[in-house]
Amino acid sequence: ILVESLNAFYETEWEQAESLLQIAMETNKQDPRPLFFRSMIPFWEYFFVEQTPDLAQQFLERSQLAVEKSEERLEQNPADTTSVLLLSALHGYRSLVAAGESEYRIAIKSGMTGFQFTRKLMSMDSERPEVMIGKGMFYYMIGSVKKEAQWLVNTLGVSADVEMGFEQLRRASESEEQVSTEAMMMLMYLYDKEERYDDAAEVAEDLVNRHPGNKIFHFKRGEILESMGRVDASADSYRRVLTAPSGSLQELNRKADQKLATLEPSVR
């Protein structure tokens, strides 16, 4: 049931994914993975649709439940790799959302907690893509903290920059495991944020080829191509949002419609 729910998740079929994840949660109440992926729904919407305080709060609340369940499982079995992986990712994502809301103390605390779990993972297998994602997100977060909060970073005694984060995420994205989609997703978003549009467009192309029904990936590809002045290709991506089979993310449909209305004089 978890595999089926993830297939729906990666095609942005949110309602179906939520329903299946709920069943998975009830079937095995000790498994933190359904809680993790349930928290990823508002996380994806926050980063790729609209960064609203409500979505940030929804993610932080859901992810806290996943953190508690993972900690509970890890306490019962300190060698449980899955719990360590989830805690590394959860705290990393929480640090990014907190940074997006300018809550730098929370961002750095979550980032450091996540990195502690990442270090634990590295002692298990430093070449695991999950480890690389954790390191990449932490390095990027540290490297991107604004000057007014830089003193907080200095107290940690940690040296890292944005490019170190990108390198780790690139390595994770080349993995053949399912988690490589997560790495590609973060690369696309962060490249776009840093205005590295050629790099962002390349990753976006790979993502829409891998998950052709994913509205978010098509929309982000459209935005990236629009920033590059590739109007025709951008309009095509926005149309793919509107024709995608998923009934979720109606706000994204509205935004794609608005984008097309703006671009239409240029693509005729």
N, C-alpha and C positions, 0 to 999 in steps of 0.2 A: 504493500500500500504506500510505503514511503517513496519508492521509485516512481510509482504512478503520480503521486502528488508533486514530485520534483519535475516531472515532464510537464505538468500543467503550470507549475511555477515558472519555468524557463520560457514558456510560450505566453507568459503574462495572462494566463487564465486564472485570475485571482480568486473568484468565487469557487471554482472547482478545486483549486489548490487549498483554500481555507477549509473547505468541507472535508477533503481527503486528509489533511493534516490533523483536523479535529479527531477523525476516526483513528489515525495513527497514535495520537496522544492518549486516547482512551484504551487502545489495544495494549499499549506498553507504556504504562505511566512512569516507568523508570528511565525511559529513553529521552534525553534532552533534544535530540535532533529535530523532531517536529516543532518544538517550541522555538528552536533556532530559526528554522525556515519561515515560521509564522511571523517572526520579528523582522525578517528580511523584506516582507511585503511593504510596510511603511518606509523601510530604509531605502528601497529602490525608488519609491515614489518621491521621497524627500530629495534624493540626489538627482533624479532624472526628470521629474515632472514639475515639482514646485517645492521650494524650500520654505515650508511654513512651520511656525512654532507648534501647531497641532500635530503635524506628522512627526516632528522631532520628538514630541512628548509621547506619542503613541509608540514610536520605536523604542524609546528609552524604557517605557513601562513593560513592553513585551520582552525586550531583551533582558531586562532585570529578572524576569521569570525564568528565562533560559539560563542565565548566569547561575541563579540559585539551584536549579535542577542539576546543572553540570557540576557545581561545587559539591552538591550532595552526593552525586555519583562518584566523584573523584575521592571524596572522603572515605567512601566505602571501599574503593579500589584505587590506591595511589598510582598504580601502573596503567590506568585506563587511558590509552592514547586519545580516544575519541573525545573525552571530556577536556583534555588539555588542548586539543585542536580547537574545540568550540569556544573555550574560554579565551584563547589567544585571539580568535577572530572577533568574538563579541566585544571584548574590551577595545580592540582596534577600531571596530566600526563605531562604538560609542564615543571614542576619542574624536573621530572625524565629525560626527554629528554635533558634539559639544563645541568643537572648533568652529563649525559652520554657524553656530548660535553665539559665537564670541565668548563662550564659557571656557576660558583657557585653563583655569585651575582644574576643572573636571576633565578637560581634554588631555592634559598632561598626566593627571593621575591615572586615568583610564589607559592612556598610552603606555605608561610605565608598567601598570599591572598586566596589560596584554603582552608586553615585551618580556616580562618575567616568565609567563607561560611559554612564550616563543623560545626563550632560552632553554626551558625544560625540554621543548620539542627538539631543539638543536642537539641536545645530548642524546636524543633517541635516533634521529636521522636528519642531518642537516640538509639533505638534498630533497626532502619532501616539499612539494609545491606549497602546501599549507604553511610551512615554516617560512618560505620565501615571501608569501603574501603578508604574513604577520610582520616580518622584518621590513618589507617594503612600505607598508602603511605607517609603521612607526618612524622610519627614517624620513618619509615625506612629511609627516606631521611635525616632527622636530625641525626640519629644514624650512618649513613654511610659516612657522610661528612669527607673528608680526613683532616689530622692534619693541613695542611697548611691553610685550610679555617675554622678551628674550631673557630677561634676568631669571625667570623661572626655569628656563632651559639650562642656564648656566649653573644653577644650584644642583642640577642632576649629574653634572660631570659627564654629559653625553655629547659626543660630536657626530653630527650626521648632516647630510644635505639632501636636497630634492632629488638630485641625479642618482644618489645611492638608492633612494626609494624606487625610482623608475627601473633601475637595473634589476633589483630583486623581483619586481612585478613582471618584468619582461621574461625573466627566467621561468617564473611560475606559469606564465601564459603559454609557454612552449611545451608544457606537460601534456601528456595524453589523457590525464585524469579529468573527471568532470569538473573539478575545482578550477581548472584553467579558465573556465568561463568567468568565474569571479575575478580572477586576475585581469583578464581582458577588459571586463567591465570597469574596473578601477583605473586601468591604464587609459581607456578612452575618456573617462571623465576627467582625470587629472591632466592628461595632455591638452584637452580642450581648455581647461581652467588656466593652464600655463600658456595658452595661445600657440601651442605646437600643433597646428591644424593638419599638416601633412601626416604626422605620426598618428594623430587622433583618427583621421579618415581611414588610414590603413587598418587600424584595429577595428573600427566600426564596420568596415566591409567584411572582415572575417566574422564578426559577431552576427551580422544579418544573414550571412551564408550558413552559419551554424544553426541559428534559431530564426528561420524565416517568418514565424508567426509572432515574434516579439515586437510589440508596438514601441516600446521604449527604445530599443536599439535602432529601429527605423527612424524614429523622431530625432534622436541624437545625431544619427548620421546626417539627416537633413540639415540640422542646425550647423554642424561642422562644415558641410559642403557649402552652405549659404555664407558662412564666414569666409570661405575661400573664394567666393565669387562664382562658384559653379552652380548657377541658378537652375538649369534644366535638371541636373542630377539631384539637386536639393528638392525640387518640386516632386520628382518621382518618389523620393523617400517619404515625403509627407503624404502622398497619395497611398503609399503602402500602409501607412498608419490607418487610414480610413477604410481600406479594404481588408485589413487583417481580420481573421475570424473571431478574435477575442472580443467579448462584450464588455470587458473591464476597461478601466481607465478612460471614461468618457471625457474627462477633463483634457486628456491628451488629444482626443478626437477634435475637441473644440479648438485647441491650440493649433493643430495641424490645418484645420479649416481656415483659421485666421492667417496662418503663414501662406497658404495657397492663394488666398484673396489678395495678399500683399504682393506676391510674386507673379501673379497671372499676367499683368501687363508686360512683364519681361520675358515670359516663356511662350507668348503667342507668336 
